[in-house]
Amino acid sequence: MSIRPRTPPLLRPKKPVDQSVLKQNRKLIEAIDRRGVLRGTLTLGALALLTGCDVSEEPSVQSALRAVSAWNDGAQAALLRSTHLAPTFSPAQVVKPPRFNAYYDIQDVKPVDGATWKLQLTGLIKDKRPWTLQQIYQLPEQELIIRHICVEGWDYIGQWSGPNLRAFLTRIGADLTAKYVYFICNDNFTESIDMASALHPQSILATKYAGAPITDPFGFPLRLRTAVKLGYKNAKWIRTIEVTNTFRPTFWSKQGENWFAGI
């Protein structure tokens, strides 16, 4: 009786890749690739090795991609330092007006009435009294001339000013040992950042651009502007700030984007 030699595992014919699975997981693949942590290494072959099975097996693809994405978030968090500052630029380099970006077209922006708008405060905050726009305008301002970096590949230099976020959180008695600062916006967009990023010296609640109040398309009356996050983390048209230890998926994290999204 003859014995047929076994084909080594790596030389066995591979099943065709299920393109529908790749399409479903495209956002996760792009999110990992954009961050560059494993750029050039997370190929379909690598996925097969990571999962121990063919990439067409959807649960394994999801599991591997999410594990790498979570590792990516952790690595970025470990690298964050309050003493590491983003480069700043001169007023002559500022783009006017700023570039519009949202998950919808500019014509779909719904203006906010600044006269009736109030910033609501919830969660681990001692003083939850709402703030009017005029009260926020009276706070000391910090100016940032920094580069806005979009995950889509474009960027521009912007000039933002408004209250320092750490100073504001301290003023309202927020628990600075909490894990997250969560934002709810007038268009029902949600976003959150880790507390360390909120306390970074280059994180502000912007009310002005190039010395003038921010206008409707760009986040009036209040938006987050932090130098340590990608553009989509900078929530616009903010109406509520919550300090919390509870993680909740946000608009873009539900779409498969990295949650930490540090630069």
N, C-alpha and C positions, 0 to 999 in steps of 0.2 A: 504494500500500500504506500503510495507516495504522499508526501505531505507538502502542500503548497505553501511557500513562504508568505508570511503576512506582510502586507504593504505598510511601511512606516506611516504613522499618523499624519505627519506633515506632508506626505506625498500622495495621500488619498485624494481622489477628485472631490472638489468642494461643491456643495449644493449651490445653485444659483442664488444670489443675494436678492432677498425680497425687497424690491424697490419701494413698496408702500411703507415698509417699516422704516427705511431710511428717510423717507419723506416725513413721516410722523415724528422722527427724532432729529430732524434737521436743526431745529432751534437749539437743542442741547449740544449738538456737534459744533455748530457755529459759535455758541457761547464759550465753549471750552477753547476752541481754536483762537477766538478773538483775544482771549486773555493772554495767550502766548505761553502759559506755564508749561504745557506739554506740546508746544507747536512742533509739528512735523513728526510726532511720535504716536499720536492717537489715530492710527489708520484703521481700516477695516480689519486688516490682519492682526493688528494689536488688540482690537476689540475681541477677536476670536480667541486670542491667547488669554486675555483678561477674564473672559467669561467661561472659557473651557468648552465652548460650543460654537456652533455656526452663528454668524451675526444676524441671520434671518429669524432667530428665536427672540421675539420681541421682549419678553420679561428680562432676559439676560442683557439685551442691549440697553434697556432702560436702567437696569441696576448698575451696570458698569459706568454708563455716562453720568448718572446722578452721583455715584461714588466719587468719580474724578472731579465733578463739579463741586461737591461738598469739600473735597480735599483742597481744591483751588481756593474756595472761600476761606478755609482755615489758614492756608499759607499766607494769603493776603492780610488777614487779620493779625497774624503773628509778625508781619513786617511793618505794620502801622506804628509810627512813633509821633508823638506830639512835637518832637524837635525836628522832624523831617518835613521841610516846607516845600511846597510846589514853587516853581519859578514864577516870578512876577515880571510885568512888562511896563512899558511907558504909555502914557495917555495917547501918544501919537500912533500907537499900534492898535488902538481899540477900533473894532468894527462897529459902525453905526448904520442902522439899528442892529440889535443882536439878531441872530438867525432864529427863526421860529422852528420849534420842534415839539411835537405832541403825537399822540396815537391817532389823531384825526387832522383834517385839513384846517387851515387858518380861518376859512370862512365859517367854520362850525364853532368857533370860539364864542362862548356866551359871556358877555361883559358882566363884571361884578359891580354892584352899587357900593362905592366906597363910603357913602354917607350912612348906610345901614349895616355894612359889614362889621362883624366882630370875630375876633379870634377866640375860639373855644378851647379850653384846657381840660384835659381829663387824665385819669390814671394816677400814677404815683407823684402827685404834685400837691403841695400844701395849700397854695393860694390859687384856687381855680376860677377866680373872677375873670370874666371875658375882657379882652382888650379891644378898644376901638382903634381905628387907623391913626387918629390924631395922637392917641397915647403912645403908639409905637413910634410915630414920627418924632416924638419928644425924647426918645432914648438916644444915648450916645451912638454914633455911627462908626463903623469900620469899613474901610474901602479895600476892595480886592481887585487887582487887574491881573487876571489869570486866564489860562487857556481852557476853554470848554471843549471837552473831547467826547464826541458822540460814538457810540458803539457801531454805527453804520460806516465809520471811517472818515468823517469830516470833522473839522475843528475850527475854532475862531477865538480871538482874544477879546474878552469882555471886561468892562469896568463896572463892578457891582458895589453897592454900599448899603448898609443897614446894621441893625444891632448884632453884635457878636452872639452866636447861639449859646455858647457856654455861659456868658454873662446873663443872657435872658433866662436860661434854665435855672441858674443860681438865684436870680431875682424872684422867680415865682415859687421857689422852694421845691424844685424837682429833685427826685432821688437820683443823684449822679452816679450811684452804684448800680442802678437798673441796667438792663441789657439793651433795651431798644427805645428809640424815639420814632414814633409812628405818626404819619401825616395823612390826613384826609383832605381832599381838595374839592373846590367848588364844582368840578366836573365829575365828582365821585371817583377820581383817580386816587389810588392809595400807594403809599411808599413808606419804607422804614429804613433807618440806618442804625448801626451799632452805636452804643453810647460813646465809645472811644472816638469814633469819627465825628460825632456831634460835638464833643469837647475839644476837637482839634482847633488850634488857633486860626485856621483859615476856613472855618465854617460860620456862615452868617445867615440871618434872615433878611434877605435882600428886599429893599423897598424902592431902590433907585438904580438906574442904569445911566452911566456917563453923566452923573450929577442931577438927573431929572427923574421924577417918579416913573416907575415901570408902567408901561401902558398895557392895555387889555391883552394883546396877543402874546405878551411875554411873561404873564403871570401876575398881573395886578390883582390885589394890592401887595401880596406877600408871597415870596418864594424862597425855597432853600437854595443857597449857593455855597457849595463846598468844593474845595480844591482837591479833595482826596477821593472823589467818586466820579464815575462816568456820568455822562449827561443825563441819562434817564433816571438817575437816583435823585436828581434835583427837582423835587416836587414844586409845582407851580399852582397859583390860585389857592393857596393853603387856607383852610377854614378851621381846622382842628389839629391840635398837637396833643398827642398822648404819650406819656412815659410809662413803660410797661416792661415786665419780665416775660411776657407771653409772646411767642413768635406767631405771627399770622402771615400767610402768603399775601404778597402784594400784587398789584396789577401785572408787572412784568415778570415777577418770579413765577406766576401762574402760566406765563407764556414760555417758560423754559430758560429765561435769562438768569445769569448768576445773581444771587441775592446780594452778596457783599459788594461786588462791582467796584473794587478799589483800583486806583491808578498806580 
